[in-house]
């Protein structure tokens, strides 16, 4: 026996897409902060080079998460 499909409430979908958009903005802010306070911080790089470059993997993972979220928006919107 087939199950009935439920009607989709467009406000729920729109709320989710807005959440994804806000998440992308938050990820962008985190990347910006890590780049400025870590990677491009000359005082930190001079004294603790390992700490300055330690943020590179974090930035890469955040950029990957941003691409995934942007892909979600482009696929469903």
C-alpha positions in Angstrom: 0.0 0.0 0.0 1.4 3.4 -0.9 1.7 6.1 1.7 0.3 9.5 1.0 2.8 12.3 0.5 2.4 15.2 2.8 1.9 18.7 1.4 5.0 20.8 1.8 4.7 24.0 3.8 6.6 26.6 1.8 7.3 28.6 5.0 9.3 25.6 6.4 11.3 25.3 3.2 12.0 29.1 3.1 13.0 29.1 6.8 15.5 26.3 6.1 17.0 28.2 3.1 17.3 31.3 5.2 19.1 29.2 7.8 21.5 28.0 5.2 22.1 31.6 4.0 22.8 32.7 7.5 25.1 29.8 8.0 27.1 30.7 4.9 27.4 34.3 6.3 28.7 32.9 9.6 31.2 30.6 7.9 32.4 33.6 5.8 32.9 35.6 9.0 34.8 32.7 10.6 37.1 32.3 7.6 37.7 36.1 7.5 38.6 36.1 11.2 40.9 33.1 11.0 42.7 34.6 8.0 43.2 38.0 9.6 43.9 37.0 13.2 45.8 33.9 12.4 47.2 33.5 8.9 47.9 37.2 8.1 48.8 38.2 11.7 52.5 39.2 11.2 53.2 39.3 15.0 51.8 35.8 15.4 53.7 34.5 12.4 57.0 36.0 13.6 56.8 34.5 17.1 54.7 31.4 16.6 54.7 30.4 12.9 53.2 27.0 13.6 50.2 28.6 15.3 49.7 31.0 12.4 49.6 28.2 9.8 47.6 25.9 12.1 44.5 27.7 10.9 45.0 26.6 7.3 43.2 23.2 7.6 40.4 24.9 9.5 40.0 27.5 6.7 40.0 24.7 4.1 37.3 22.8 6.0 35.2 25.9 6.5 35.5 26.7 2.8 34.4 23.2 1.9 31.4 23.5 4.2 30.5 26.8 2.6 30.7 25.2 -0.9 28.4 22.4 0.3 25.9 24.9 1.7 26.0 27.0 -1.5 25.5 23.8 -3.5 22.4 23.1 -1.4 21.0 26.5 -2.3 21.8 26.2 -6.0 20.2 22.8 -6.2 17.0 23.5 -4.3 16.4 27.2 -4.9 
